[in-house]
Amino acid sequence: MKVRVIACGNPYMGNDGVGHAVMEALSAQYPGLDIVDGGLGGFGLIPLMEDCDRVVIVDAMTGMGTPGEVRVFHEVPPSTVFPMSLHDFGIAETLALAREVGVTAEVVIVGVEGGEIEAFSDEMTPEVQAAVPAACDAVIRAVREGDMGGE
């Protein structure tokens, strides 16, 4: 079973950089993990999902809890939950389009509540920074579920 982790977000937009921080932590701890930078998401995620059986997407979310809270979604949440740039699709729209073009990967989304997404900052708030280890654990659990066929 091919499982890939896709980290999304912008490390120069404050708490939106949490996906990138999780990617760096996981890459250091699990050098054999198939993890890629999904950038800002959108259409660019679709080729990253091709030929995968399971995809674990990690990204900042807004409006679903207190800053730093980690949530795992096995169903795609509403598009208002994950920040979306003005020129691109959000995760929900991208996954819908991926299904239309034949991408069949099971998708698990690990979201970290970012609260206020600050433009032009390379620092996350302490609450969101502190959530990185929990987000890493959630990603690894989702990857291992895929390795065990969903058990």
Contacts in CASP RR format, 6 or more apart in sequence:
PFRMAT RR
TARGET T0000
AUTHOR 0000-0000-0000
METHOD contacts of the structure
MODEL  1
MKVRVIACGNPYMGNDGVGHAVMEALSAQYPGLDIVDGGLGGFGLIPLME
DCDRVVIVDAMTGMGTPGEVRVFHEVPPSTVFPMSLHDFGIAETLALARE
VGVTAEVVIVGVEGGEIEAFSDEMTPEVQAAVPAACDAVIRAVREGDMGG
E
1 53 0 8 1.000
1 54 0 8 1.000
1 146 0 8 1.000
1 147 0 8 1.000
1 149 0 8 1.000
2 34 0 8 1.000
2 51 0 8 1.000
2 52 0 8 1.000
2 53 0 8 1.000
2 54 0 8 1.000
3 34 0 8 1.000
3 52 0 8 1.000
3 53 0 8 1.000
3 54 0 8 1.000
3 55 0 8 1.000
3 56 0 8 1.000
3 143 0 8 1.000
3 146 0 8 1.000
3 147 0 8 1.000
4 34 0 8 1.000
4 35 0 8 1.000
4 36 0 8 1.000
4 48 0 8 1.000
4 49 0 8 1.000
4 52 0 8 1.000
4 54 0 8 1.000
4 55 0 8 1.000
4 56 0 8 1.000
5 23 0 8 1.000
5 26 0 8 1.000
5 33 0 8 1.000
5 34 0 8 1.000
5 35 0 8 1.000
5 36 0 8 1.000
5 55 0 8 1.000
5 56 0 8 1.000
5 57 0 8 1.000
5 58 0 8 1.000
5 139 0 8 1.000
5 143 0 8 1.000
6 35 0 8 1.000
6 36 0 8 1.000
6 37 0 8 1.000
6 38 0 8 1.000
6 45 0 8 1.000
6 48 0 8 1.000
6 49 0 8 1.000
6 55 0 8 1.000
6 56 0 8 1.000
6 57 0 8 1.000
6 58 0 8 1.000
7 19 0 8 1.000
7 20 0 8 1.000
7 22 0 8 1.000
7 23 0 8 1.000
7 35 0 8 1.000
7 36 0 8 1.000
7 37 0 8 1.000
7 38 0 8 1.000
7 39 0 8 1.000
7 57 0 8 1.000
7 58 0 8 1.000
7 59 0 8 1.000
8 19 0 8 1.000
8 38 0 8 1.000
8 39 0 8 1.000
8 40 0 8 1.000
8 41 0 8 1.000
8 45 0 8 1.000
8 57 0 8 1.000
8 58 0 8 1.000
8 59 0 8 1.000
8 91 0 8 1.000
9 16 0 8 1.000
9 17 0 8 1.000
9 18 0 8 1.000
9 19 0 8 1.000
9 20 0 8 1.000
9 38 0 8 1.000
9 39 0 8 1.000
9 40 0 8 1.000
9 41 0 8 1.000
9 59 0 8 1.000
9 60 0 8 1.000
10 16 0 8 1.000
10 17 0 8 1.000
10 20 0 8 1.000
10 39 0 8 1.000
10 40 0 8 1.000
11 17 0 8 1.000
11 20 0 8 1.000
11 21 0 8 1.000
11 122 0 8 1.000
12 120 0 8 1.000
12 121 0 8 1.000
12 122 0 8 1.000
13 117 0 8 1.000
13 118 0 8 1.000
13 119 0 8 1.000
13 120 0 8 1.000
13 121 0 8 1.000
14 117 0 8 1.000
14 118 0 8 1.000
14 121 0 8 1.000
14 122 0 8 1.000
14 123 0 8 1.000
14 124 0 8 1.000
14 125 0 8 1.000
15 60 0 8 1.000
15 67 0 8 1.000
15 112 0 8 1.000
15 114 0 8 1.000
15 115 0 8 1.000
15 116 0 8 1.000
15 117 0 8 1.000
15 118 0 8 1.000
15 124 0 8 1.000
15 125 0 8 1.000
15 128 0 8 1.000
16 60 0 8 1.000
16 83 0 8 1.000
16 114 0 8 1.000
16 117 0 8 1.000
17 60 0 8 1.000
17 124 0 8 1.000
18 58 0 8 1.000
18 59 0 8 1.000
18 60 0 8 1.000
18 112 0 8 1.000
18 114 0 8 1.000
18 124 0 8 1.000
18 128 0 8 1.000
18 131 0 8 1.000
18 132 0 8 1.000
18 135 0 8 1.000
19 58 0 8 1.000
19 59 0 8 1.000
19 60 0 8 1.000
19 112 0 8 1.000
19 135 0 8 1.000
20 37 0 8 1.000
21 124 0 8 1.000
21 129 0 8 1.000
21 132 0 8 1.000
22 58 0 8 1.000
22 110 0 8 1.000
22 112 0 8 1.000
22 132 0 8 1.000
22 135 0 8 1.000
22 136 0 8 1.000
22 139 0 8 1.000
23 35 0 8 1.000
23 37 0 8 1.000
23 58 0 8 1.000
25 132 0 8 1.000
25 133 0 8 1.000
25 136 0 8 1.000
26 33 0 8 1.000
26 35 0 8 1.000
26 136 0 8 1.000
26 139 0 8 1.000
26 140 0 8 1.000
27 33 0 8 1.000
27 35 0 8 1.000
29 136 0 8 1.000
30 140 0 8 1.000
33 143 0 8 1.000
36 48 0 8 1.000
38 44 0 8 1.000
38 45 0 8 1.000
38 48 0 8 1.000
40 85 0 8 1.000
40 88 0 8 1.000
41 59 0 8 1.000
41 88 0 8 1.000
41 89 0 8 1.000
41 90 0 8 1.000
41 91 0 8 1.000
41 94 0 8 1.000
42 88 0 8 1.000
42 89 0 8 1.000
42 90 0 8 1.000
42 91 0 8 1.000
42 93 0 8 1.000
42 94 0 8 1.000
43 88 0 8 1.000
43 89 0 8 1.000
43 94 0 8 1.000
43 97 0 8 1.000
44 94 0 8 1.000
45 57 0 8 1.000
45 91 0 8 1.000
45 94 0 8 1.000
45 98 0 8 1.000
46 94 0 8 1.000
46 97 0 8 1.000
46 98 0 8 1.000
46 101 0 8 1.000
46 103 0 8 1.000
48 55 0 8 1.000
49 55 0 8 1.000
49 98 0 8 1.000
49 103 0 8 1.000
49 105 0 8 1.000
49 107 0 8 1.000
50 103 0 8 1.000
52 105 0 8 1.000
53 105 0 8 1.000
53 106 0 8 1.000
53 146 0 8 1.000
54 105 0 8 1.000
54 106 0 8 1.000
54 107 0 8 1.000
54 108 0 8 1.000
54 142 0 8 1.000
54 143 0 8 1.000
54 145 0 8 1.000
54 146 0 8 1.000
55 105 0 8 1.000
55 106 0 8 1.000
55 107 0 8 1.000
55 108 0 8 1.000
56 107 0 8 1.000
56 108 0 8 1.000
56 109 0 8 1.000
56 110 0 8 1.000
56 139 0 8 1.000
56 142 0 8 1.000
56 143 0 8 1.000
57 91 0 8 1.000
57 107 0 8 1.000
57 108 0 8 1.000
57 109 0 8 1.000
57 110 0 8 1.000
58 109 0 8 1.000
58 110 0 8 1.000
58 111 0 8 1.000
58 112 0 8 1.000
58 135 0 8 1.000
58 139 0 8 1.000
59 82 0 8 1.000
59 91 0 8 1.000
59 109 0 8 1.000
59 110 0 8 1.000
59 111 0 8 1.000
59 112 0 8 1.000
60 82 0 8 1.000
60 83 0 8 1.000
60 111 0 8 1.000
60 112 0 8 1.000
60 113 0 8 1.000
60 114 0 8 1.000
60 117 0 8 1.000
60 128 0 8 1.000
61 71 0 8 1.000
61 77 0 8 1.000
61 81 0 8 1.000
61 82 0 8 1.000
61 83 0 8 1.000
61 111 0 8 1.000
61 112 0 8 1.000
61 113 0 8 1.000
61 114 0 8 1.000
62 81 0 8 1.000
62 82 0 8 1.000
62 83 0 8 1.000
62 113 0 8 1.000
62 114 0 8 1.000
62 115 0 8 1.000
62 117 0 8 1.000
63 80 0 8 1.000
63 81 0 8 1.000
63 113 0 8 1.000
63 115 0 8 1.000
64 71 0 8 1.000
64 77 0 8 1.000
64 81 0 8 1.000
64 111 0 8 1.000
64 113 0 8 1.000
65 113 0 8 1.000
66 113 0 8 1.000
66 127 0 8 1.000
67 113 0 8 1.000
67 114 0 8 1.000
67 115 0 8 1.000
67 116 0 8 1.000
67 125 0 8 1.000
67 127 0 8 1.000
67 128 0 8 1.000
68 112 0 8 1.000
68 113 0 8 1.000
68 114 0 8 1.000
68 127 0 8 1.000
68 128 0 8 1.000
68 130 0 8 1.000
68 131 0 8 1.000
69 112 0 8 1.000
69 113 0 8 1.000
69 131 0 8 1.000
70 110 0 8 1.000
70 111 0 8 1.000
70 112 0 8 1.000
70 113 0 8 1.000
70 131 0 8 1.000
70 134 0 8 1.000
70 135 0 8 1.000
70 138 0 8 1.000
71 110 0 8 1.000
71 111 0 8 1.000
71 113 0 8 1.000
72 108 0 8 1.000
72 109 0 8 1.000
72 110 0 8 1.000
72 111 0 8 1.000
72 138 0 8 1.000
72 141 0 8 1.000
72 142 0 8 1.000
73 108 0 8 1.000
73 109 0 8 1.000
73 110 0 8 1.000
73 111 0 8 1.000
74 108 0 8 1.000
76 91 0 8 1.000
76 92 0 8 1.000
76 95 0 8 1.000
76 96 0 8 1.000
76 107 0 8 1.000
76 109 0 8 1.000
77 92 0 8 1.000
77 109 0 8 1.000
78 92 0 8 1.000
79 90 0 8 1.000
79 91 0 8 1.000
79 92 0 8 1.000
79 93 0 8 1.000
81 92 0 8 1.000
82 90 0 8 1.000
82 91 0 8 1.000
82 92 0 8 1.000
82 111 0 8 1.000
83 117 0 8 1.000
84 90 0 8 1.000
84 91 0 8 1.000
84 93 0 8 1.000
89 97 0 8 1.000
91 109 0 8 1.000
95 107 0 8 1.000
98 105 0 8 1.000
106 146 0 8 1.000
108 142 0 8 1.000
108 145 0 8 1.000
110 135 0 8 1.000
110 138 0 8 1.000
110 139 0 8 1.000
110 142 0 8 1.000
111 135 0 8 1.000
112 128 0 8 1.000
112 131 0 8 1.000
112 132 0 8 1.000
112 135 0 8 1.000
113 128 0 8 1.000
113 131 0 8 1.000
114 125 0 8 1.000
114 128 0 8 1.000
115 128 0 8 1.000
145 151 0 8 1.000
END
